[in-house]
Every structure is written in structure tokens, then in C-alpha cells.
Amino acid sequence: VWIFGYGSLVWRPGFEFTSRKVGFIRGYSRRFWQGDTFHRGSEKMPGRVVTLLEDCGACTWGVAYEVCGEQIAASLEYLNMREAVLGGYDTKLVKFHPQEKDAEEPILALVYIATPQNPSYLGPASEEDIAAQIIVSSGCAGHNIEYLLRLADFMRYFCPQAEDEHLFSIEEALISILPCLYLTEESLEET
């Protein structure tokens, strides 16, 4: 079984796997439109994490993990809790295209997608509003800023040829806000 990750799974799968491949799926855009009240946020201050939006001309880069034998049941049980129960995601099969030049045919992979029907779905917002929400959110897995920056770093280092305007616009908005927050905190300490 192959499992495709396009958010925190790219750097922290949390399950055993046999192999991994960087690549993409077609027909989806990655969006920070899913709320998170456990891993990267709280009930009072939900974080923002990514989901996929159907978009016929787009592709989303990430990592596919191959799980075999006893790894299958354990990884699916873990992901069902992490992504479906706690995250509000549904599963779907997609065609994964490995990045390797001599790659074989596309691989069928399982992917978790949060739909607008789930209660944690936040939907669209401006890059600045998303960045502002990310800055103030933290959960059991860490700060929401870490989630955004690790995802941006993954794209920059493993998929430098790929475009992800949404992701990098939010990162840019976050970076432009952070000095203001630092100065505000510093000036508060001085008074």
C-alpha cells in the first residue's frame, strides 16, 4: 500500500514504512483551509493546516510512503486516528507520479483530504489572515509556525522546480508580520 502525504506527513510520517518517494498528484491544489484544534491549535485558537482542493490544472507535491506486511494495519490504524478522527479528513485513492526520471507508471496511493463538510473546515482567507492565525496557534505537535515553515522548506529543498504560490505567499506574509510582533513584545518588556 502507498500513502501520499502533502502536509506534516512529508517530514513526520509517524509510522514505519518500507520506502518513500518524492513526487506529485494531479488535479489538486494544496490549501491552508483546514482548522486544527489538536496537533497545531486548540479549541480556543485553531491552527491552520493543509488540505487538498480539486483543481484540474494543478498538481500537489509531497511524499508517498510504501507500507508492506505488518506495517499496513499499524500505519492505517495510526493514520485513521491522526488524520480522520482527530483531523477530520476522508480517504481517497489518487495516482502518484514519482519525481525520479526513470520512474515507472503512476502508483495508486491513499490520500487524506479534508472536505468542506467536516466541522473543522475553515475555508479560504487572505494569505495575511492565514499567516496571522498561524502565528498565534499551537497544539500538541508544536507551534503552527513550525508546520508552515517545515512544509515550505520541504518544497524548497525537495521540489525546487514546483510552484506553490499559496504556500509561499503565506510564508512571506508570516515573515513580514513576525518583526512587528517581535518589536511589540520587546517594547512591552521595556515598559
GIKATA-V542546 format. One record per pair of residues at least 24 apart in sequence whose ideal C-beta (glycine too) atoms are under 7 Angstrom apart, sorted by the first residue. I is the first residue (numbers start at 1). J is the second residue. D is the distance in whole Angstrom. If there is no record, write none. Layout:
BEGIN
I;J;D / I;J;D
END
This chain:
BEGIN
1;67;5 / 1;72;5 / 1;110;7 / 2;64;5 / 2;65;7 / 2;66;5 / 2;96;6 / 2;107;5 / 2;108;7 / 2;109;4 / 2;110;7 / 3;64;7 / 3;65;5 / 3;67;6 / 3;75;7 / 3;79;7 / 3;109;6 / 3;110;5 / 4;62;6 / 4;64;5 / 4;94;6 / 4;96;5 / 4;109;4 / 4;110;7 / 4;111;4 / 5;62;5 / 5;63;5 / 5;65;7 / 6;30;6 / 6;50;6 / 6;52;7 / 6;60;5 / 6;62;4 / 7;49;6 / 7;50;4 / 7;151;7 / 8;147;6 / 9;63;7 / 10;62;5 / 10;63;5 / 10;151;7 / 10;154;5 / 11;150;5 / 11;154;6 / 13;65;6 / 14;78;6 / 14;82;7 / 15;74;6 / 15;75;4 / 15;78;5 / 15;79;7 / 16;71;5 / 16;74;7 / 16;75;7 / 17;65;4 / 17;66;6 / 17;67;5 / 17;71;6 / 18;66;5 / 18;67;6 / 18;68;5 / 18;71;7 / 19;66;5 / 20;63;5 / 20;64;7 / 20;65;5 / 21;63;7 / 21;64;5 / 21;98;4 / 21;99;7 / 22;63;6 / 22;99;5 / 22;158;5 / 22;159;7 / 23;64;6 / 23;96;6 / 23;97;5 / 23;98;4 / 23;99;5 / 24;59;4 / 24;60;6 / 24;61;5 / 24;97;5 / 25;59;7 / 25;60;6 / 25;94;5 / 25;95;7 / 25;96;6 / 25;111;7 / 26;59;5 / 27;54;6 / 27;55;7 / 27;56;6 / 27;58;7 / 28;52;4 / 28;53;6 / 28;54;6 / 28;55;6 / 28;58;6 / 28;60;5 / 29;53;5 / 29;55;4 / 29;58;4 / 29;60;6 / 29;166;7 / 30;60;5 / 30;164;6 / 30;166;7 / 30;167;6 / 31;166;6 / 32;130;5 / 32;170;6 / 33;121;7 / 33;122;6 / 33;123;5 / 33;124;6 / 34;88;7 / 34;114;4 / 34;120;6 / 34;121;6 / 34;122;7 / 35;120;4 / 35;121;7 / 35;122;4 / 36;87;7 / 36;120;7 / 36;139;6 / 37;120;7 / 38;86;5 / 38;139;6 / 38;140;6 / 39;86;7 / 39;139;5 / 39;140;6 / 39;141;4 / 40;137;6 / 40;139;5 / 40;141;6 / 40;144;4 / 40;147;5 / 41;137;4 / 41;139;5 / 41;144;6 / 42;139;6 / 45;136;6 / 45;137;5 / 46;137;7 / 47;134;7 / 47;137;4 / 47;139;6 / 47;144;4 / 48;122;7 / 48;130;5 / 48;133;5 / 48;134;5 / 48;144;7 / 49;147;6 / 51;113;6 / 51;114;4 / 52;113;5 / 61;155;6 / 61;159;4 / 61;162;5 / 64;96;5 / 64;107;6 / 64;109;5 / 79;112;7 / 83;112;4 / 84;112;7 / 87;114;7 / 88;114;5 / 88;118;4 / 88;119;7 / 88;120;4 / 89;113;6 / 89;114;5 / 90;115;6 / 127;169;4 / 127;170;5 / 127;173;5 / 128;173;5 / 130;170;5 / 131;170;5 / 131;173;4 / 131;174;4 / 131;177;6 / 132;177;6 / 134;174;6 / 135;174;6 / 135;177;6 / 135;181;7 / 145;174;7 / 148;174;6
END
